[in-house]
Amino acid sequence: MTGFRRYLGSISVAVVGLALMVVVVATGPVAESEADTVQPPLVRLAEVRPAPPRLTVAAHGVVAPKTESRLVSEISGRIVAVADSMVAGGFFERGDVLLRIDGVDYELALEQARARLSSAKSELARARREFARQERLTETDAGSESKRDEAANRQLAAAASLREATAHEKRAERDLERTHVLAPYDGRVRSELVDPGQFVNRGETLANLYSVDVAEVRLPVHDEDLAFLPVSLDGALDPAAQLDVVLRARFAGREHEWRGRIVRTEGEIDPGTRMVKMIAEVQRPYDQPEGKPPLTVGLFVDAEIEGREVGDAVVVPRAALQSDRQVHVIDADGRLAVRQVDVLRLLGEEAYVQGLESGERVSLTRLPSAVDGLHVRTAGNGGTAEPAP
């Protein structure tokens, strides 16, 4: 009994310690499994949009006239009259008299040519009568062969003189007509170089003109963009192609647009810029509806060329393209599917691809180890996370 009492204190201490351990274990935190703490990756989403039915190619250029020429004097003389439209920027129509050169000397030259022509006609008639007379005398042995031959030569000489006189008359008539300098086409004056009273020589430039029936815009297009246009490897345009182009420019504080058509290319690829120049034409650029400005020569324009049709293409953000031309498609349950796509074109921050459907959701977040069926948390473009299902 005495021995038991000796160990009673130690046993009491052990029992109290064991009870405290049980209480601590019973009331302590419960460790959660690692699998329950791992969250699915958070990804940002974007919706696949349908692409336009045609791909377009952007370019820039300056409006220029299709026809431009120097107005040159074909005769010499003094300027006696200048049309009101003969100023820089003035419009004129085909056949308008732009300048008039003093024609007195050319009127006199025409009269002289006509007089020579009348004389030559008379001389030829006389030579023919003489030749006919000598032929009759020769047939009756009353004349000689030498006189007949001489009469024949005089007839030939008279005929040549008549042709020469006729040519002189025609040249004199043309020179007199050229005293009135006519507009060769409907156009506009770029610059005029003469004034009334000034003497001009044959071949001297009177003005610089350009036509207003058609305007041209040279549009440099990168060789990579030619894949979206009906252009051969040598830069030649398909003759059967109908390529429309929209030209846009800011004019008088407002945005305006004009429609034209690609008619040809310059063929060669620039070795420095890798560009091919495509030529757009706009018919009657100055004849525009009321309130719309003309497509003025010298205007800088942005162009949008309509390319080939791609009916099954869609548009996604460029950030949606993963490695190896893959896209991560996220379904309504937050499950990821790796989709292979064909990239048709990269344009700025957008990509034109095939292999997706309009309305599908794609991930904008890079997931290098993504596999089919991966569960993800999704967030829209605003970044608000959606809880995982």
C-alpha positions in Angstrom: 0.0 0.0 0.0 2.8 2.3 0.8 4.5 1.4 -2.6 1.3 2.2 -4.5 1.0 5.6 -2.8 4.6 6.2 -3.8 3.7 5.9 -7.6 0.2 7.5 -7.4 1.6 11.0 -8.1 3.4 9.9 -11.3 0.3 8.0 -12.5 -1.9 11.1 -11.9 0.5 13.3 -13.9 0.5 10.8 -16.8 -3.3 10.5 -16.8 -3.7 14.3 -16.9 -1.2 14.6 -19.8 -2.9 12.0 -21.8 -6.3 13.7 -21.3 -4.9 17.0 -22.4 -3.4 15.4 -25.5 -6.7 13.9 -26.4 -8.4 17.3 -26.0 -5.8 19.1 -28.2 -6.1 16.5 -30.9 -9.9 16.5 -30.8 -10.1 20.3 -31.0 -7.2 21.1 -33.4 -7.4 22.1 -37.1 -8.1 19.4 -39.7 -5.5 19.1 -42.4 -7.1 19.3 -45.9 -5.8 17.2 -48.8 -3.5 19.0 -51.3 -5.9 18.0 -54.1 -8.7 20.1 -52.5 -6.5 23.3 -52.4 -5.3 23.4 -56.1 -7.5 25.7 -58.2 -8.0 25.3 -62.0 -6.1 27.9 -64.0 -7.8 31.2 -64.7 -8.0 32.2 -68.4 -9.4 35.2 -70.2 -11.9 34.6 -73.0 -12.9 36.1 -76.3 -15.7 35.2 -78.6 -15.1 34.1 -82.2 -16.5 36.5 -84.7 -17.5 35.8 -88.3 -15.1 37.3 -90.9 -16.2 39.5 -93.8 -17.1 37.5 -96.9 -14.0 38.9 -98.6 -10.5 39.6 -97.4 -9.3 43.1 -97.9 -5.9 44.6 -98.5 -5.0 48.0 -97.2 -2.8 50.4 -99.1 -2.1 54.2 -99.5 -1.5 56.4 -102.4 -1.9 59.8 -104.0 -4.5 60.7 -106.6 -3.0 61.5 -110.1 -4.5 62.1 -113.5 -4.4 59.2 -116.0 -3.5 61.6 -118.9 -1.2 64.5 -118.5 0.4 66.5 -121.3 2.2 69.6 -122.4 0.3 71.9 -124.7 2.8 72.9 -127.4 2.5 75.5 -130.1 2.6 73.9 -133.6 3.3 77.2 -135.3 5.1 80.5 -134.6 3.4 83.8 -133.9 2.1 86.3 -131.4 -0.5 85.4 -128.8 -3.5 87.6 -129.4 -6.1 86.0 -127.1 -6.1 83.7 -124.0 -9.3 81.9 -122.7 -10.5 82.7 -119.2 -10.0 79.0 -118.3 -6.3 79.2 -119.1 -5.2 79.7 -115.5 -3.8 77.3 -113.0 -6.8 75.2 -111.8 -9.1 76.2 -114.7 -11.4 73.6 -116.2 -12.0 73.2 -119.9 -13.8 70.9 -122.3 -12.5 69.1 -125.4 -12.5 71.4 -128.4 -12.5 74.7 -126.4 -10.2 77.4 -127.8 -7.6 77.9 -125.2 -5.3 80.3 -127.1 -5.3 82.2 -130.3 -2.2 83.1 -132.3 -2.2 86.0 -134.9 -3.2 84.4 -138.2 -2.7 87.2 -140.7 0.5 85.7 -142.1 -1.0 82.3 -142.3 -4.1 83.6 -144.1 -1.7 85.2 -146.7 0.2 82.0 -147.0 -3.0 80.1 -147.7 -4.0 82.6 -150.4 -0.6 82.1 -152.0 -0.9 78.3 -151.8 -4.3 78.5 -153.5 -3.0 80.7 -156.2 -0.2 78.2 -156.9 -2.7 75.4 -156.9 -4.8 77.2 -159.6 -1.8 77.8 -161.7 -0.7 74.2 -161.4 -4.1 73.0 -162.4 -4.0 75.3 -165.5 -0.5 74.1 -166.4 -1.5 70.5 -166.2 -4.6 71.0 -168.4 -2.5 72.8 -171.0 0.2 70.0 -170.9 -2.5 67.3 -171.4 -3.9 69.1 -174.4 -0.4 69.4 -175.9 0.3 65.8 -175.3 -3.0 64.7 -177.0 -2.2 66.9 -180.0 1.3 65.4 -180.4 -0.2 62.0 -180.2 -2.6 62.7 -183.1 0.2 64.2 -185.2 2.4 61.2 -184.6 -0.4 58.8 -185.7 -0.7 60.7 -189.0 3.1 60.9 -189.4 2.8 64.8 -189.2 4.7 65.0 -186.0 7.8 63.5 -184.5 8.4 61.0 -181.7 10.7 63.5 -179.9 8.1 66.2 -179.7 5.6 63.6 -178.4 8.0 62.5 -175.7 8.7 66.1 -174.8 5.0 66.8 -174.4 4.6 63.6 -172.2 7.4 64.9 -170.0 5.8 68.3 -169.6 2.5 66.5 -168.6 4.3 64.5 -165.9 6.0 67.6 -164.6 2.7 69.5 -164.5 1.1 66.7 -162.6 3.9 66.7 -160.0 3.6 70.5 -159.7 -0.1 70.1 -159.0 0.5 67.5 -156.3 3.1 69.8 -154.7 0.7 72.8 -154.9 -2.1 70.7 -153.3 0.2 69.7 -150.4 1.2 73.4 -149.9 -2.5 74.3 -149.7 -3.2 71.6 -147.2 -0.3 72.7 -145.0 -1.3 76.3 -145.2 -4.8 75.4 -144.2 -3.5 73.3 -141.3 -1.2 76.2 -140.1 -4.1 78.6 -140.2 -6.2 76.1 -138.2 -3.4 75.9 -135.7 -3.7 79.5 -134.9 -6.6 78.4 -132.7 -5.1 76.2 -130.0 -7.8 73.7 -129.0 -8.2 71.6 -125.8 -7.4 68.0 -126.6 -9.7 66.5 -124.0 -11.8 67.4 -121.0 -9.3 68.6 -118.4 -7.8 71.1 -116.1 -4.9 73.5 -116.3 -1.9 72.6 -114.1 0.1 75.6 -115.1 0.0 78.2 -118.0 3.2 79.6 -119.4 2.2 82.4 -121.8 0.3 85.7 -121.8 -1.4 87.8 -124.5 1.1 89.7 -126.7 3.9 87.1 -126.1 5.6 85.7 -129.2 5.9 81.9 -129.3 7.9 79.6 -131.5 7.0 76.3 -133.0 7.4 73.6 -130.4 7.3 76.0 -127.4 5.3 74.8 -124.4 2.2 76.9 -123.7 0.7 75.1 -120.7 0.6 71.9 -118.7 -2.7 70.1 -118.7 -4.3 66.9 -117.4 -7.5 65.1 -118.1 -10.4 64.9 -115.6 -12.2 61.9 -117.2 -10.3 59.3 -115.1 -8.2 59.6 -112.0 -5.5 57.1 -111.0 -4.1 56.0 -107.7 -0.9 53.9 -107.5 -1.3 51.6 -104.5 1.8 49.8 -103.2 0.9 46.3 -102.0 3.3 44.1 -100.1 4.1 40.8 -101.9 2.7 38.8 -99.0 -0.7 40.5 -99.4 -0.8 39.3 -103.1 -2.0 35.9 -101.8 -5.4 37.5 -101.1 -5.7 39.0 -104.6 -6.0 37.4 -108.1 -2.4 38.3 -109.1 0.1 35.9 -110.7 3.6 35.4 -109.5 4.9 37.9 -112.0 2.5 40.6 -110.6 0.1 40.5 -113.5 -3.6 41.0 -112.7 -6.1 38.3 -113.8 -7.9 39.8 -116.8 -11.2 38.2 -115.5 -10.8 39.7 -112.1 -13.2 42.5 -110.9 -11.4 44.1 -108.0 -13.3 46.9 -106.3 -11.5 49.4 -104.2 -12.7 52.0 -101.6 -10.7 55.2 -101.3 -11.0 57.2 -98.1 -9.7 60.6 -97.1 -10.4 63.5 -94.7 -11.4 66.6 -96.6 -12.7 69.9 -95.1 -12.9 68.3 -91.7 -15.0 65.3 -92.7 -14.3 61.7 -93.8 -15.3 60.9 -97.4 -15.0 57.9 -99.6 -15.0 57.2 -103.3 -15.3 53.8 -105.1 -13.0 52.7 -107.9 -11.6 49.6 -109.5 -8.2 48.0 -109.8 -7.4 47.9 -113.6 -3.8 46.7 -113.8 -0.5 46.4 -111.9 2.9 47.7 -112.9 4.1 44.1 -113.0 7.5 44.4 -111.3 8.2 43.8 -107.7 10.3 46.5 -106.1 13.4 44.7 -104.9 13.9 47.2 -102.1 10.4 47.4 -100.6 9.0 44.0 -101.9 5.9 46.0 -103.1 3.8 45.7 -106.3 2.0 48.8 -107.4 -1.6 48.3 -108.3 -3.4 50.9 -110.3 -6.9 52.0 -109.2 -9.1 54.1 -111.5 -12.0 56.3 -110.6 -14.2 57.5 -113.4 -15.2 61.2 -113.6 -13.5 62.1 -110.3 -14.7 65.7 -110.4 -18.4 64.8 -111.2 -19.6 64.0 -107.7 -23.1 64.3 -106.1 -23.9 67.5 -104.3 -22.3 67.8 -101.0 -19.5 65.3 -101.8 -16.1 66.8 -102.7 -14.3 65.7 -105.9 -11.5 63.3 -105.8 -8.9 66.0 -106.4 -5.5 65.4 -108.0 -2.8 65.3 -105.3 -5.1 64.1 -102.5 -3.6 61.4 -100.2 -6.0 58.6 -99.7 -6.3 55.3 -97.8 -7.4 52.4 -99.9 -9.2 49.1 -99.1 -8.9 46.6 -101.9 -11.5 43.8 -101.9 -9.7 40.4 -102.3 -10.8 36.9 -102.7 -13.8 35.3 -100.9 -13.3 33.2 -97.8 -16.8 32.1 -96.7 -15.7 29.8 -93.8 -13.2 32.2 -92.1 -13.6 33.7 -88.7 -11.8 36.4 -86.7 -10.1 35.8 -83.4 -7.7 38.0 -81.4 -4.1 37.4 -82.3 -3.4 36.6 -78.7 -5.7 33.5 -79.0 -3.1 31.8 -81.2 -1.1 29.3 -79.2 2.0 27.5 -80.4 1.9 25.4 -83.5 -1.1 27.2 -84.9 -3.3 25.9 -82.1 -6.3 27.6 -80.3 -7.7 26.6 -77.0 -11.5 26.4 -77.2 -13.4 26.6 -73.9 -16.9 25.0 -73.7 -19.8 26.1 -71.4 -18.6 23.7 -68.7 -15.2 25.3 -68.5 -13.4 22.4 -70.2 -10.6 23.1 -72.6 -10.2 21.6 -76.1 -7.1 22.0 -78.2 -8.0 22.9 -81.8 -5.7 23.1 -84.8 -6.5 26.0 -87.2 -5.4 27.3 -90.5 -4.2 30.9 -90.2 -5.1 32.8 -93.4 -3.9 36.2 -92.4 -2.6 38.3 -89.5 -3.8 41.9 -89.5 -2.8 44.0 -86.6 -4.2 42.5 -83.4 -6.6 40.2 -85.3 -6.2 36.9 -87.0 -8.3 35.4 -89.8 -8.4 31.6 -89.3 -10.3 28.6 -90.5 -11.2 25.7 -88.3 -13.5 27.4 -85.7 -17.1 28.3 -85.6 -18.6 31.7 -85.0 -19.7 32.1 -81.4 -17.2 29.7 -79.8 -15.1 31.0 -76.9 -11.3 30.9 -77.1 -8.7 31.4 -74.5 -6.4 34.5 -74.6 -4.2 33.1 -71.8 -1.0 31.1 -72.6 -1.2 27.6 -71.2 1.9 25.7 -72.4 0.8 22.4 -70.8 -2.8 22.5 -71.8 -4.5 19.2 -72.7 -7.9 18.3 -73.9 -10.4 18.2 -71.0 -8.5 20.5 -68.7 -10.8 22.2 -66.3 -10.3 26.0 -66.2 -11.8 29.0 -64.6 -12.9 31.6 -67.1 -12.9 35.4 -67.2 -14.3 37.7 -69.8 -12.4 40.5 -71.4 -13.1 42.6 -68.2 -11.2 40.0 -66.1 -14.0 39.0 -63.8 -13.6 35.3 -62.8 -16.4 32.9 -63.1 -16.6 30.2 -60.4 -15.7 26.7 -61.5 -18.7 24.4 -62.0 
